[in-house]
Amino acid sequence: MNSVPSSPRRGFTLVELLITITILVSLAVIVIPTVRLLTRDRKVRETARVVGSMFASAREQAAVDGLAGVEIVTNQNIPQYATTLYRLRSLPTFTGDTPGHVAAVTMVMPPPDSVT
């Protein structure tokens, strides 16, 4: 008799594929929100570092010659958000609470010899 040798099974069954896809989707549902939170927190920390650095730089310049400032410009599309910082040599006068307004802030620093 002529018997055909059985070949090893190749490929995946539909059930195996569905189980694999279900596991991958479940992992994605758990991991993606966590990654988004970490990314947002990193952006907030980086932005805070940049703003702090800008103010520190302006403070150092003001200590040298008494003239320096930072202008925070609001986003035209979303007025609650500021998207641009400018380091100023001298501050413009306050123009009121309107779009594009500017406020001057005076920082009083102790003399260098009184720093403890």
Biopython code that builds the backbone (N, CA, C, O; Angstrom):
import numpy as np
from Bio.PDB.StructureBuilder import StructureBuilder

atoms = [
    (1, "MET", "N", (0.821, -1.163, 0.000)),
    (1, "MET", "CA", (0.000, 0.000, 0.000)),
    (1, "MET", "C", (0.877, 1.241, 0.000)),
    (1, "MET", "O", (1.969, 1.288, 0.566)),
    (2, "ASN", "N", (0.347, 2.201, -0.646)),
    (2, "ASN", "CA", (1.018, 3.478, -0.728)),
    (2, "ASN", "C", (0.497, 4.393, 0.369)),
    (2, "ASN", "O", (-0.632, 4.877, 0.283)),
    (3, "SER", "N", (1.283, 4.633, 1.377)),
    (3, "SER", "CA", (0.842, 5.559, 2.422)),
    (3, "SER", "C", (1.614, 6.872, 2.262)),
    (3, "SER", "O", (2.815, 6.890, 1.993)),
    (4, "VAL", "N", (0.881, 7.952, 2.436)),
    (4, "VAL", "CA", (1.467, 9.288, 2.310)),
    (4, "VAL", "C", (1.976, 9.698, 3.681)),
    (4, "VAL", "O", (1.208, 9.720, 4.642)),
    (5, "PRO", "N", (3.258, 10.022, 3.787)),
    (5, "PRO", "CA", (3.753, 10.441, 5.097)),
    (5, "PRO", "C", (3.139, 11.798, 5.474)),
    (5, "PRO", "O", (3.013, 12.705, 4.651)),
    (6, "SER", "N", (2.774, 11.889, 6.726)),
    (6, "SER", "CA", (2.161, 13.155, 7.169)),
    (6, "SER", "C", (3.258, 14.201, 7.366)),
    (6, "SER", "O", (4.311, 13.933, 7.946)),
    (7, "SER", "N", (2.973, 15.394, 6.866)),
    (7, "SER", "CA", (3.947, 16.484, 7.005)),
    (7, "SER", "C", (3.681, 17.203, 8.336)),
    (7, "SER", "O", (2.555, 17.187, 8.833)),
    (8, "PRO", "N", (4.705, 17.827, 8.908)),
    (8, "PRO", "CA", (4.474, 18.543, 10.157)),
    (8, "PRO", "C", (3.506, 19.707, 9.935)),
    (8, "PRO", "O", (3.448, 20.298, 8.857)),
    (9, "ARG", "N", (2.767, 20.006, 10.966)),
    (9, "ARG", "CA", (1.764, 21.082, 10.892)),
    (9, "ARG", "C", (2.468, 22.417, 10.681)),
    (9, "ARG", "O", (3.444, 22.721, 11.368)),
    (10, "ARG", "N", (1.982, 23.211, 9.742)),
    (10, "ARG", "CA", (2.547, 24.518, 9.458)),
    (10, "ARG", "C", (1.452, 25.561, 9.577)),
    (10, "ARG", "O", (0.316, 25.342, 9.158)),
    (11, "GLY", "N", (1.820, 26.726, 10.167)),
    (11, "GLY", "CA", (0.839, 27.796, 10.303)),
    (11, "GLY", "C", (0.172, 27.768, 11.669)),
    (11, "GLY", "O", (0.507, 26.957, 12.532)),
    (12, "PHE", "N", (-0.783, 28.677, 11.840)),
    (12, "PHE", "CA", (-1.501, 28.814, 13.103)),
    (12, "PHE", "C", (-2.986, 28.638, 12.852)),
    (12, "PHE", "O", (-3.488, 28.932, 11.768)),
    (13, "THR", "N", (-3.678, 28.155, 13.871)),
    (13, "THR", "CA", (-5.127, 28.047, 13.757)),
    (13, "THR", "C", (-5.750, 29.407, 14.048)),
    (13, "THR", "O", (-5.099, 30.291, 14.605)),
    (14, "LEU", "N", (-6.990, 29.564, 13.676)),
    (14, "LEU", "CA", (-7.707, 30.814, 13.907)),
    (14, "LEU", "C", (-7.813, 31.110, 15.397)),
    (14, "LEU", "O", (-7.696, 32.265, 15.805)),
    (15, "VAL", "N", (-8.029, 30.096, 16.207)),
    (15, "VAL", "CA", (-8.145, 30.285, 17.647)),
    (15, "VAL", "C", (-6.824, 30.806, 18.220)),
    (15, "VAL", "O", (-6.834, 31.710, 19.056)),
    (16, "GLU", "N", (-5.707, 30.260, 17.791)),
    (16, "GLU", "CA", (-4.410, 30.725, 18.278)),
    (16, "GLU", "C", (-4.175, 32.186, 17.896)),
    (16, "GLU", "O", (-3.677, 32.964, 18.709)),
    (17, "LEU", "N", (-4.522, 32.556, 16.695)),
    (17, "LEU", "CA", (-4.363, 33.944, 16.264)),
    (17, "LEU", "C", (-5.253, 34.883, 17.065)),
    (17, "LEU", "O", (-4.811, 35.960, 17.465)),
    (18, "LEU", "N", (-6.505, 34.489, 17.305)),
    (18, "LEU", "CA", (-7.419, 35.337, 18.073)),
    (18, "LEU", "C", (-6.943, 35.516, 19.514)),
    (18, "LEU", "O", (-7.039, 36.618, 20.056)),
    (19, "ILE", "N", (-6.444, 34.483, 20.131)),
    (19, "ILE", "CA", (-5.934, 34.578, 21.499)),
    (19, "ILE", "C", (-4.725, 35.503, 21.550)),
    (19, "ILE", "O", (-4.613, 36.330, 22.454)),
    (20, "THR", "N", (-3.823, 35.367, 20.586)),
    (20, "THR", "CA", (-2.637, 36.230, 20.534)),
    (20, "THR", "C", (-3.035, 37.690, 20.355)),
    (20, "THR", "O", (-2.495, 38.562, 21.035)),
    (21, "ILE", "N", (-3.958, 37.965, 19.461)),
    (21, "ILE", "CA", (-4.417, 39.339, 19.226)),
    (21, "ILE", "C", (-5.093, 39.893, 20.474)),
    (21, "ILE", "O", (-4.887, 41.057, 20.817)),
    (22, "THR", "N", (-5.892, 39.085, 21.155)),
    (22, "THR", "CA", (-6.561, 39.527, 22.383)),
    (22, "THR", "C", (-5.545, 39.896, 23.460)),
    (22, "THR", "O", (-5.704, 40.908, 24.143)),
    (23, "ILE", "N", (-4.514, 39.090, 23.615)),
    (23, "ILE", "CA", (-3.474, 39.377, 24.613)),
    (23, "ILE", "C", (-2.748, 40.671, 24.253)),
    (23, "ILE", "O", (-2.505, 41.499, 25.131)),
    (24, "LEU", "N", (-2.398, 40.862, 22.989)),
    (24, "LEU", "CA", (-1.695, 42.074, 22.567)),
    (24, "LEU", "C", (-2.547, 43.316, 22.765)),
    (24, "LEU", "O", (-2.040, 44.347, 23.208)),
    (25, "VAL", "N", (-3.831, 43.236, 22.445)),
    (25, "VAL", "CA", (-4.722, 44.383, 22.634)),
    (25, "VAL", "C", (-4.868, 44.694, 24.124)),
    (25, "VAL", "O", (-4.879, 45.863, 24.510)),
    (26, "SER", "N", (-4.979, 43.679, 24.953)),
    (26, "SER", "CA", (-5.089, 43.896, 26.402)),
    (26, "SER", "C", (-3.843, 44.584, 26.947)),
    (26, "SER", "O", (-3.950, 45.501, 27.761)),
    (27, "LEU", "N", (-2.677, 44.156, 26.511)),
    (27, "LEU", "CA", (-1.438, 44.800, 26.941)),
    (27, "LEU", "C", (-1.373, 46.251, 26.464)),
    (27, "LEU", "O", (-0.928, 47.129, 27.203)),
    (28, "ALA", "N", (-1.811, 46.501, 25.243)),
    (28, "ALA", "CA", (-1.796, 47.865, 24.707)),
    (28, "ALA", "C", (-2.732, 48.770, 25.508)),
    (28, "ALA", "O", (-2.406, 49.928, 25.768)),
    (29, "VAL", "N", (-3.893, 48.244, 25.900)),
    (29, "VAL", "CA", (-4.858, 49.025, 26.684)),
    (29, "VAL", "C", (-4.253, 49.413, 28.032)),
    (29, "VAL", "O", (-4.555, 50.486, 28.554)),
    (30, "ILE", "N", (-3.422, 48.573, 28.591)),
    (30, "ILE", "CA", (-2.800, 48.855, 29.883)),
    (30, "ILE", "C", (-1.598, 49.788, 29.721)),
    (30, "ILE", "O", (-1.420, 50.700, 30.529)),
    (31, "VAL", "N", (-0.778, 49.580, 28.704)),
    (31, "VAL", "CA", (0.492, 50.287, 28.571)),
    (31, "VAL", "C", (0.332, 51.691, 27.985)),
    (31, "VAL", "O", (1.004, 52.609, 28.456)),
    (32, "ILE", "N", (-0.513, 51.900, 26.997)),
    (32, "ILE", "CA", (-0.602, 53.186, 26.293)),
    (32, "ILE", "C", (-0.973, 54.340, 27.235)),
    (32, "ILE", "O", (-0.308, 55.374, 27.170)),
    (33, "PRO", "N", (-1.982, 54.237, 28.100)),
    (33, "PRO", "CA", (-2.260, 55.362, 29.006)),
    (33, "PRO", "C", (-1.095, 55.676, 29.951)),
    (33, "PRO", "O", (-0.849, 56.841, 30.262)),
    (34, "THR", "N", (-0.390, 54.659, 30.400)),
    (34, "THR", "CA", (0.751, 54.874, 31.279)),
    (34, "THR", "C", (1.857, 55.633, 30.557)),
    (34, "THR", "O", (2.455, 56.548, 31.123)),
    (35, "VAL", "N", (2.129, 55.264, 29.327)),
    (35, "VAL", "CA", (3.160, 55.940, 28.541)),
    (35, "VAL", "C", (2.755, 57.389, 28.288)),
    (35, "VAL", "O", (3.600, 58.283, 28.350)),
    (36, "ARG", "N", (1.493, 57.633, 28.008)),
    (36, "ARG", "CA", (1.023, 59.004, 27.788)),
    (36, "ARG", "C", (1.198, 59.858, 29.039)),
    (36, "ARG", "O", (1.614, 61.013, 28.943)),
    (37, "LEU", "N", (0.884, 59.304, 30.219)),
    (37, "LEU", "CA", (1.069, 60.043, 31.466)),
    (37, "LEU", "C", (2.543, 60.365, 31.696)),
    (37, "LEU", "O", (2.881, 61.481, 32.091)),
    (38, "LEU", "N", (3.415, 59.398, 31.451)),
    (38, "LEU", "CA", (4.845, 59.630, 31.631)),
    (38, "LEU", "C", (5.351, 60.695, 30.665)),
    (38, "LEU", "O", (6.176, 61.528, 31.041)),
    (39, "THR", "N", (4.874, 60.677, 29.441)),
    (39, "THR", "CA", (5.290, 61.664, 28.448)),
    (39, "THR", "C", (4.807, 63.056, 28.843)),
    (39, "THR", "O", (5.561, 64.025, 28.750)),
    (40, "ARG", "N", (3.557, 63.158, 29.283)),
    (40, "ARG", "CA", (3.021, 64.455, 29.689)),
    (40, "ARG", "C", (3.776, 64.997, 30.898)),
    (40, "ARG", "O", (4.101, 66.183, 30.939)),
    (41, "ASP", "N", (4.062, 64.142, 31.888)),
    (41, "ASP", "CA", (4.814, 64.569, 33.065)),
    (41, "ASP", "C", (6.208, 65.043, 32.679)),
    (41, "ASP", "O", (6.710, 66.021, 33.234)),
    (42, "ARG", "N", (6.834, 64.354, 31.728)),
    (42, "ARG", "CA", (8.164, 64.749, 31.280)),
    (42, "ARG", "C", (8.116, 66.103, 30.591)),
    (42, "ARG", "O", (9.017, 66.921, 30.779)),
    (43, "LYS", "N", (7.077, 66.355, 29.792)),
    (43, "LYS", "CA", (6.940, 67.642, 29.115)),
    (43, "LYS", "C", (6.722, 68.766, 30.121)),
    (43, "LYS", "O", (7.273, 69.856, 29.963)),
    (44, "VAL", "N", (5.923, 68.510, 31.153)),
    (44, "VAL", "CA", (5.673, 69.521, 32.176)),
    (44, "VAL", "C", (6.970, 69.850, 32.918)),
    (44, "VAL", "O", (7.268, 71.021, 33.153)),
    (45, "ARG", "N", (7.744, 68.821, 33.288)),
    (45, "ARG", "CA", (9.011, 69.057, 33.981)),
    (45, "ARG", "C", (9.989, 69.835, 33.104)),
    (45, "ARG", "O", (10.667, 70.744, 33.583)),
    (46, "GLU", "N", (10.063, 69.484, 31.837)),
    (46, "GLU", "CA", (10.963, 70.175, 30.922)),
    (46, "GLU", "C", (10.547, 71.631, 30.739)),
    (46, "GLU", "O", (11.398, 72.521, 30.712)),
    (47, "THR", "N", (9.255, 71.878, 30.615)),
    (47, "THR", "CA", (8.761, 73.250, 30.474)),
    (47, "THR", "C", (9.051, 74.054, 31.730)),
    (47, "THR", "O", (9.464, 75.210, 31.639)),
    (48, "ALA", "N", (8.843, 73.465, 32.894)),
    (48, "ALA", "CA", (9.140, 74.149, 34.150)),
    (48, "ALA", "C", (10.630, 74.473, 34.247)),
    (48, "ALA", "O", (11.003, 75.537, 34.741)),
    (49, "ARG", "N", (11.471, 73.572, 33.783)),
    (49, "ARG", "CA", (12.913, 73.812, 33.797)),
    (49, "ARG", "C", (13.279, 74.980, 32.884)),
    (49, "ARG", "O", (14.097, 75.823, 33.251)),
    (50, "VAL", "N", (12.675, 75.031, 31.695)),
    (50, "VAL", "CA", (12.962, 76.111, 30.749)),
    (50, "VAL", "C", (12.507, 77.454, 31.313)),
    (50, "VAL", "O", (13.238, 78.440, 31.229)),
    (51, "VAL", "N", (11.299, 77.499, 31.889)),
    (51, "VAL", "CA", (10.785, 78.753, 32.461)),
    (51, "VAL", "C", (11.658, 79.196, 33.630)),
    (51, "VAL", "O", (12.004, 80.373, 33.732)),
    (52, "GLY", "N", (12.012, 78.271, 34.506)),
    (52, "GLY", "CA", (12.884, 78.603, 35.630)),
    (52, "GLY", "C", (14.240, 79.108, 35.171)),
    (52, "GLY", "O", (14.789, 80.044, 35.752)),
    (53, "SER", "N", (14.777, 78.495, 34.137)),
    (53, "SER", "CA", (16.059, 78.926, 33.586)),
    (53, "SER", "C", (15.963, 80.329, 32.999)),
    (53, "SER", "O", (16.878, 81.139, 33.151)),
    (54, "MET", "N", (14.851, 80.608, 32.329)),
    (54, "MET", "CA", (14.658, 81.935, 31.733)),
    (54, "MET", "C", (14.589, 83.001, 32.824)),
    (54, "MET", "O", (15.205, 84.059, 32.690)),
    (55, "PHE", "N", (13.849, 82.739, 33.902)),
    (55, "PHE", "CA", (13.751, 83.705, 34.995)),
    (55, "PHE", "C", (15.088, 83.857, 35.722)),
    (55, "PHE", "O", (15.455, 84.965, 36.113)),
    (56, "ALA", "N", (15.813, 82.760, 35.903)),
    (56, "ALA", "CA", (17.121, 82.840, 36.556)),
    (56, "ALA", "C", (18.092, 83.668, 35.719)),
    (56, "ALA", "O", (18.859, 84.465, 36.258)),
    (57, "SER", "N", (18.058, 83.480, 34.417)),
    (57, "SER", "CA", (18.917, 84.254, 33.525)),
    (57, "SER", "C", (18.576, 85.743, 33.584)),
    (57, "SER", "O", (19.470, 86.588, 33.622)),
    (58, "ALA", "N", (17.280, 86.058, 33.592)),
    (58, "ALA", "CA", (16.858, 87.459, 33.684)),
    (58, "ALA", "C", (17.259, 88.052, 35.032)),
    (58, "ALA", "O", (17.657, 89.214, 35.104)),
    (59, "ARG", "N", (17.157, 87.260, 36.100)),
    (59, "ARG", "CA", (17.545, 87.741, 37.426)),
    (59, "ARG", "C", (19.042, 88.042, 37.479)),
    (59, "ARG", "O", (19.461, 89.049, 38.050)),
    (60, "GLU", "N", (19.856, 87.146, 36.870)),
    (60, "GLU", "CA", (21.296, 87.381, 36.848)),
    (60, "GLU", "C", (21.633, 88.652, 36.064)),
    (60, "GLU", "O", (22.488, 89.435, 36.478)),
    (61, "GLN", "N", (20.964, 88.846, 34.947)),
    (61, "GLN", "CA", (21.200, 90.047, 34.147)),
    (61, "GLN", "C", (20.767, 91.295, 34.909)),
    (61, "GLN", "O", (21.442, 92.323, 34.850)),
    (62, "ALA", "N", (19.654, 91.214, 35.618)),
    (62, "ALA", "CA", (19.179, 92.352, 36.407)),
    (62, "ALA", "C", (20.153, 92.667, 37.537)),
    (62, "ALA", "O", (20.324, 93.833, 37.893)),
    (63, "ALA", "N", (20.788, 91.654, 38.103)),
    (63, "ALA", "CA", (21.762, 91.891, 39.159)),
    (63, "ALA", "C", (22.989, 92.618, 38.622)),
    (63, "ALA", "O", (23.623, 93.385, 39.346)),
    (64, "VAL", "N", (23.326, 92.381, 37.360)),
    (64, "VAL", "CA", (24.499, 93.017, 36.763)),
    (64, "VAL", "C", (24.230, 94.478, 36.437)),
    (64, "VAL", "O", (24.993, 95.356, 36.839)),
    (65, "ASP", "N", (23.145, 94.743, 35.708)),
    (65, "ASP", "CA", (22.914, 96.121, 35.262)),
    (65, "ASP", "C", (21.541, 96.685, 35.604)),
    (65, "ASP", "O", (21.236, 97.822, 35.244)),
    (66, "GLY", "N", (20.714, 95.915, 36.289)),
    (66, "GLY", "CA", (19.412, 96.422, 36.714)),
    (66, "GLY", "C", (18.343, 96.409, 35.642)),
    (66, "GLY", "O", (17.213, 96.827, 35.894)),
    (67, "LEU", "N", (18.677, 95.935, 34.449)),
    (67, "LEU", "CA", (17.699, 95.917, 33.360)),
    (67, "LEU", "C", (17.574, 94.505, 32.798)),
    (67, "LEU", "O", (18.513, 93.982, 32.198)),
    (68, "ALA", "N", (16.437, 93.910, 32.993)),
    (68, "ALA", "CA", (16.169, 92.607, 32.396)),
    (68, "ALA", "C", (14.736, 92.225, 32.713)),
    (68, "ALA", "O", (14.146, 92.740, 33.663)),
    (69, "GLY", "N", (14.187, 91.341, 31.937)),
    (69, "GLY", "CA", (12.830, 90.886, 32.179)),
    (69, "GLY", "C", (12.477, 89.714, 31.294)),
    (69, "GLY", "O", (13.250, 89.317, 30.422)),
    (70, "VAL", "N", (11.312, 89.171, 31.526)),
    (70, "VAL", "CA", (10.793, 88.059, 30.731)),
    (70, "VAL", "C", (9.384, 88.426, 30.310)),
    (70, "VAL", "O", (8.576, 88.843, 31.139)),
    (71, "GLU", "N", (9.085, 88.277, 29.037)),
    (71, "GLU", "CA", (7.728, 88.498, 28.532)),
    (71, "GLU", "C", (7.128, 87.144, 28.197)),
    (71, "GLU", "O", (7.736, 86.342, 27.488)),
    (72, "ILE", "N", (5.939, 86.897, 28.708)),
    (72, "ILE", "CA", (5.219, 85.662, 28.439)),
    (72, "ILE", "C", (4.088, 86.000, 27.481)),
    (72, "ILE", "O", (3.200, 86.784, 27.816)),
    (73, "VAL", "N", (4.117, 85.414, 26.294)),
    (73, "VAL", "CA", (3.134, 85.725, 25.257)),
    (73, "VAL", "C", (2.100, 84.604, 25.210)),
    (73, "VAL", "O", (2.447, 83.425, 25.140)),
    (74, "THR", "N", (0.825, 84.990, 25.249)),
    (74, "THR", "CA", (-0.243, 83.990, 25.218)),
    (74, "THR", "C", (-0.475, 83.497, 23.797)),
    (74, "THR", "O", (-0.169, 84.179, 22.819)),
    (75, "ASN", "N", (-1.020, 82.301, 23.716)),
    (75, "ASN", "CA", (-1.372, 81.703, 22.434)),
    (75, "ASN", "C", (-2.637, 82.385, 21.914)),
    (75, "ASN", "O", (-3.613, 82.509, 22.654)),
    (76, "GLN", "N", (-2.638, 82.827, 20.665)),
    (76, "GLN", "CA", (-3.796, 83.520, 20.109)),
    (76, "GLN", "C", (-5.016, 82.599, 20.006)),
    (76, "GLN", "O", (-6.147, 83.056, 20.171)),
    (77, "ASN", "N", (-4.799, 81.312, 19.735)),
    (77, "ASN", "CA", (-5.913, 80.373, 19.589)),
    (77, "ASN", "C", (-6.469, 79.920, 20.931)),
    (77, "ASN", "O", (-7.668, 79.668, 21.052)),
    (78, "ILE", "N", (-5.622, 79.817, 21.925)),
    (78, "ILE", "CA", (-6.036, 79.374, 23.261)),
    (78, "ILE", "C", (-5.490, 80.392, 24.254)),
    (78, "ILE", "O", (-4.365, 80.234, 24.728)),
    (79, "PRO", "N", (-6.251, 81.429, 24.581)),
    (79, "PRO", "CA", (-5.731, 82.521, 25.407)),
    (79, "PRO", "C", (-5.285, 82.111, 26.814)),
    (79, "PRO", "O", (-4.519, 82.837, 27.447)),
    (80, "GLN", "N", (-5.748, 80.966, 27.311)),
    (80, "GLN", "CA", (-5.350, 80.540, 28.661)),
    (80, "GLN", "C", (-3.908, 80.034, 28.688)),
    (80, "GLN", "O", (-3.323, 79.909, 29.764)),
    (81, "TYR", "N", (-3.332, 79.744, 27.537)),
    (81, "TYR", "CA", (-2.009, 79.140, 27.469)),
    (81, "TYR", "C", (-0.987, 80.119, 26.920)),
    (81, "TYR", "O", (-1.258, 80.863, 25.977)),
    (82, "ALA", "N", (0.176, 80.105, 27.517)),
    (82, "ALA", "CA", (1.299, 80.881, 26.994)),
    (82, "ALA", "C", (2.223, 79.906, 26.270)),
    (82, "ALA", "O", (2.548, 78.840, 26.792)),
    (83, "THR", "N", (2.633, 80.277, 25.090)),
    (83, "THR", "CA", (3.471, 79.369, 24.321)),
    (83, "THR", "C", (4.832, 79.947, 23.983)),
    (83, "THR", "O", (5.681, 79.247, 23.432)),
    (84, "THR", "N", (5.053, 81.219, 24.307)),
    (84, "THR", "CA", (6.318, 81.840, 23.946)),
    (84, "THR", "C", (6.839, 82.686, 25.100)),
    (84, "THR", "O", (6.089, 83.423, 25.740)),
    (85, "LEU", "N", (8.129, 82.566, 25.351)),
    (85, "LEU", "CA", (8.811, 83.398, 26.340)),
    (85, "LEU", "C", (9.888, 84.202, 25.628)),
    (85, "LEU", "O", (10.598, 83.678, 24.770)),
    (86, "TYR", "N", (10.007, 85.471, 25.986)),
    (86, "TYR", "CA", (11.060, 86.313, 25.443)),
    (86, "TYR", "C", (11.845, 86.909, 26.598)),
    (86, "TYR", "O", (11.263, 87.369, 27.581)),
    (87, "ARG", "N", (13.149, 86.902, 26.482)),
    (87, "ARG", "CA", (13.981, 87.597, 27.458)),
    (87, "ARG", "C", (14.154, 89.017, 26.983)),
    (87, "ARG", "O", (14.554, 89.250, 25.843)),
    (88, "LEU", "N", (13.857, 89.970, 27.845)),
    (88, "LEU", "CA", (13.865, 91.375, 27.465)),
    (88, "LEU", "C", (15.034, 92.101, 28.110)),
    (88, "LEU", "O", (15.472, 91.762, 29.209)),
    (89, "ARG", "N", (15.518, 93.090, 27.412)),
    (89, "ARG", "CA", (16.565, 93.955, 27.970)),
    (89, "ARG", "C", (15.938, 94.966, 28.923)),
    (89, "ARG", "O", (16.488, 95.245, 29.988)),
    (90, "SER", "N", (14.798, 95.507, 28.541)),
    (90, "SER", "CA", (14.036, 96.381, 29.430)),
    (90, "SER", "C", (12.562, 96.071, 29.229)),
    (90, "SER", "O", (12.146, 95.663, 28.144)),
    (91, "LEU", "N", (11.790, 96.262, 30.260)),
    (91, "LEU", "CA", (10.381, 95.894, 30.206)),
    (91, "LEU", "C", (9.530, 97.023, 29.640)),
    (91, "LEU", "O", (9.735, 98.187, 29.985)),
    (92, "PRO", "N", (8.572, 96.687, 28.769)),
    (92, "PRO", "CA", (7.627, 97.712, 28.332)),
    (92, "PRO", "C", (6.661, 98.037, 29.472)),
    (92, "PRO", "O", (6.544, 97.263, 30.422)),
    (93, "THR", "N", (5.970, 99.174, 29.385)),
    (93, "THR", "CA", (5.005, 99.528, 30.422)),
    (93, "THR", "C", (3.787, 98.627, 30.325)),
    (93, "THR", "O", (3.480, 98.095, 29.258)),
    (94, "PHE", "N", (3.097, 98.460, 31.437)),
    (94, "PHE", "CA", (1.901, 97.618, 31.469)),
    (94, "PHE", "C", (0.803, 98.270, 30.634)),
    (94, "PHE", "O", (0.516, 99.456, 30.796)),
    (95, "THR", "N", (0.191, 97.493, 29.742)),
    (95, "THR", "CA", (-0.806, 98.051, 28.830)),
    (95, "THR", "C", (-2.232, 97.663, 29.173)),
    (95, "THR", "O", (-3.149, 98.009, 28.429)),
    (96, "GLY", "N", (-2.446, 96.972, 30.252)),
    (96, "GLY", "CA", (-3.806, 96.618, 30.643)),
    (96, "GLY", "C", (-4.102, 95.153, 30.430)),
    (96, "GLY", "O", (-3.285, 94.409, 29.888)),
    (97, "ASP", "N", (-5.259, 94.756, 30.855)),
    (97, "ASP", "CA", (-5.666, 93.357, 30.797)),
    (97, "ASP", "C", (-6.392, 93.084, 29.486)),
    (97, "ASP", "O", (-7.601, 92.852, 29.472)),
    (98, "THR", "N", (-5.659, 93.112, 28.403)),
    (98, "THR", "CA", (-6.207, 92.856, 27.073)),
    (98, "THR", "C", (-5.353, 91.798, 26.401)),
    (98, "THR", "O", (-4.258, 91.504, 26.881)),
    (99, "PRO", "N", (-5.823, 91.214, 25.298)),
    (99, "PRO", "CA", (-4.963, 90.262, 24.592)),
    (99, "PRO", "C", (-3.633, 90.917, 24.232)),
    (99, "PRO", "O", (-3.592, 92.028, 23.704)),
    (100, "GLY", "N", (-2.574, 90.222, 24.522)),
    (100, "GLY", "CA", (-1.256, 90.759, 24.261)),
    (100, "GLY", "C", (-0.753, 91.660, 25.366)),
    (100, "GLY", "O", (0.208, 92.402, 25.165)),
    (101, "HIS", "N", (-1.390, 91.612, 26.550)),
    (101, "HIS", "CA", (-0.978, 92.488, 27.641)),
    (101, "HIS", "C", (0.380, 92.072, 28.196)),
    (101, "HIS", "O", (0.814, 90.931, 28.037)),
    (102, "VAL", "N", (1.030, 93.015, 28.842)),
    (102, "VAL", "CA", (2.353, 92.787, 29.405)),
    (102, "VAL", "C", (2.356, 93.316, 30.829)),
    (102, "VAL", "O", (1.799, 94.384, 31.086)),
    (103, "ALA", "N", (2.957, 92.610, 31.740)),
    (103, "ALA", "CA", (3.078, 93.069, 33.119)),
    (103, "ALA", "C", (4.550, 93.153, 33.481)),
    (103, "ALA", "O", (5.339, 92.283, 33.114)),
    (104, "ALA", "N", (4.909, 94.182, 34.188)),
    (104, "ALA", "CA", (6.284, 94.341, 34.656)),
    (104, "ALA", "C", (6.357, 93.866, 36.099)),
    (104, "ALA", "O", (5.517, 94.228, 36.923)),
    (105, "VAL", "N", (7.357, 93.060, 36.398)),
    (105, "VAL", "CA", (7.547, 92.537, 37.736)),
    (105, "VAL", "C", (8.903, 93.012, 38.234)),
    (105, "VAL", "O", (9.918, 92.816, 37.567)),
    (106, "THR", "N", (8.918, 93.627, 39.392)),
    (106, "THR", "CA", (10.171, 94.095, 39.978)),
    (106, "THR", "C", (10.616, 93.086, 41.021)),
    (106, "THR", "O", (9.858, 92.751, 41.931)),
    (107, "MET", "N", (11.830, 92.608, 40.890)),
    (107, "MET", "CA", (12.391, 91.647, 41.841)),
    (107, "MET", "C", (13.420, 92.385, 42.689)),
    (107, "MET", "O", (14.370, 92.958, 42.155)),
    (108, "VAL", "N", (13.238, 92.372, 43.995)),
    (108, "VAL", "CA", (14.174, 93.018, 44.897)),
    (108, "VAL", "C", (15.137, 91.947, 45.375)),
    (108, "VAL", "O", (14.727, 90.937, 45.947)),
    (109, "MET", "N", (16.414, 92.174, 45.137)),
    (109, "MET", "CA", (17.437, 91.201, 45.522)),
    (109, "MET", "C", (18.304, 91.800, 46.609)),
    (109, "MET", "O", (18.596, 92.995, 46.579)),
    (110, "PRO", "N", (18.728, 90.974, 47.587)),
    (110, "PRO", "CA", (19.612, 91.499, 48.637)),
    (110, "PRO", "C", (20.987, 91.804, 48.039)),
    (110, "PRO", "O", (21.378, 91.205, 47.038)),
    (111, "PRO", "N", (21.709, 92.728, 48.650)),
    (111, "PRO", "CA", (23.078, 92.994, 48.176)),
    (111, "PRO", "C", (23.919, 91.725, 48.283)),
    (111, "PRO", "O", (23.676, 90.910, 49.173)),
    (112, "PRO", "N", (24.908, 91.534, 47.394)),
    (112, "PRO", "CA", (25.701, 90.300, 47.401)),
    (112, "PRO", "C", (26.390, 90.004, 48.719)),
    (112, "PRO", "O", (26.564, 88.831, 49.049)),
    (113, "ASP", "N", (26.796, 91.018, 49.498)),
    (113, "ASP", "CA", (27.510, 90.753, 50.745)),
    (113, "ASP", "C", (26.610, 90.276, 51.870)),
    (113, "ASP", "O", (27.112, 89.760, 52.868)),
    (114, "SER", "N", (25.276, 90.433, 51.743)),
    (114, "SER", "CA", (24.367, 90.008, 52.815)),
    (114, "SER", "C", (23.802, 88.614, 52.585)),
    (114, "SER", "O", (22.995, 88.136, 53.383)),
    (115, "VAL", "N", (24.213, 87.957, 51.512)),
    (115, "VAL", "CA", (23.722, 86.608, 51.225)),
    (115, "VAL", "C", (24.378, 85.644, 52.180)),
    (115, "VAL", "O", (25.598, 85.655, 52.340)),
    (116, "THR", "N", (23.557, 84.785, 52.834)),
    (116, "THR", "CA", (24.114, 83.827, 53.792)),
    (116, "THR", "C", (24.121, 82.449, 53.223)),
    (116, "THR", "O", (24.555, 81.508, 53.887)),
]
sb = StructureBuilder()
sb.init_structure("model")
sb.init_model(0)
sb.init_chain("A")
sb.init_seg("    ")
for serial, (resi, resn, name, xyz) in enumerate(atoms, 1):
    if name == "N":
        sb.init_residue(resn, " ", resi, " ")
    sb.init_atom(name, np.array(xyz, "f"), 0.0, 1.0, " ", f" {name:<3s}", serial, name[0])
structure = sb.get_structure()
